[in-house]
Amino acid sequence: MSIISKYDRFSRVYDLMETPMELVRYGKWRKEVFSGLKGRVLEVGVGTGKNIPYYPDDCEVIGIDISAKMLSHAKKRAAGKKNTSLLVMDAEHMGFVDDCFDYVITTFVLCSIPDPVSALTEMKRVCKPEGSVINLEHMRSSNRAIAFVEDLFNPITASITGVNINRETVENIRKAGLRRIEERKLAMKDVFRLIRSKP
């Protein structure tokens, strides 16, 4: 089953599935990450639009997702927000010109994109030289015990939901040619991290 089919299928229950983490951690992280943004922002993998309420009103936000059914839920969250546009688009092949966004953002998305390095390379391309790429993600831990569990369960999560819980996201960012300027460990040792990079 393709990643599009999987996310189309889960679109109705996606928010419900993440409710516990949203209440305990995700909402707090989203508020912190988005509060200081300004200018033109691209959110890659906007999904059901959970980040939309956290963007400052003076941002111009463009959200893309490969699943039209996920976007149908995001459109409800974006209703009445004149600064937000939503488009069906593949993160690995974006239809934007070079150097056109002040910020490019993902939250818990790089785990499910089939080729994350290609997507990150595209993010670098569309981000202005003075801009920032911000990735709030979960990834493979450097802790051997946690990484063992992630590797053990990854075939199951990847098969059912399309989510890879053992992605080497820091290495993928490096492979894409992005220059890390900040890396913060947020939870579960270093599974959840906030990474800011420059093109």
C-alpha positions, 0 to 999 in steps of 0.5 A, a space after each residue: 500500500 502506498 504512503 498516500 493510501 495509508 494516510 488517506 485511510 488514517 485521516 479520519 482517526 489521525 488526530 485521535 491517535 495522537 491525542 495523548 502525546 498532543 496533550 502531554 508534549 506536542 502542543 507545548 513544543 508546537 507553541 514554542 517552535 512557532 511563536 517567533 516565526 515571521 515572513 513566508 513559511 512552508 510547512 512540509 507534511 501539514 497533515 491535518 493542520 495541527 500546527 496551523 493555530 500556532 502560527 503568528 498572524 503576520 506569517 504567510 503560511 503555505 502547507 503541503 501534503 501528499 494526502 488530499 484527505 489529510 488536507 481536507 481536515 487541515 482546511 477546517 483548521 485553516 478556515 478564516 485564516 487569510 494567511 494560510 494556503 494548503 496544496 497537495 504536493 509531494 515533498 520530494 518534488 516541490 513546485 516552488 522556485 529556489 530561495 523563496 521561503 524564510 522558514 521551512 518546517 516539518 513536525 513528525 514528518 520525516 519518518 514517513 516520507 519515502 526518501 527523506 534525503 530527497 525531501 530535505 534537499 528540496 527543503 534546502 533548495 526552496 529555503 532562502 540562504 538567510 532562512 532556516 529549516 526547522 525539523 521537530 522529529 522523532 528518530 533513532 536514538 543513540 542509546 543502544 537499548 532504545 535503538 534496539 527496540 526501535 529497530 525491532 518494531 520498525 517493520 511493524 509500524 512501517 508496514 501498518 502506518 508508513 511511519 519509520 521509528 528508526 530513521 537516522 534523521 540527523 545523518 539525513 539532514 547532513 546528507 542533504 547538505 544542510 548545516 545544523 545550527 541547533 540540536 535539542 533533545 526533547 524527550 525519551 533521551 534523544 528520540 524526540 529532537 528539535 533541529 534547526 539548520 541553514 541551507 
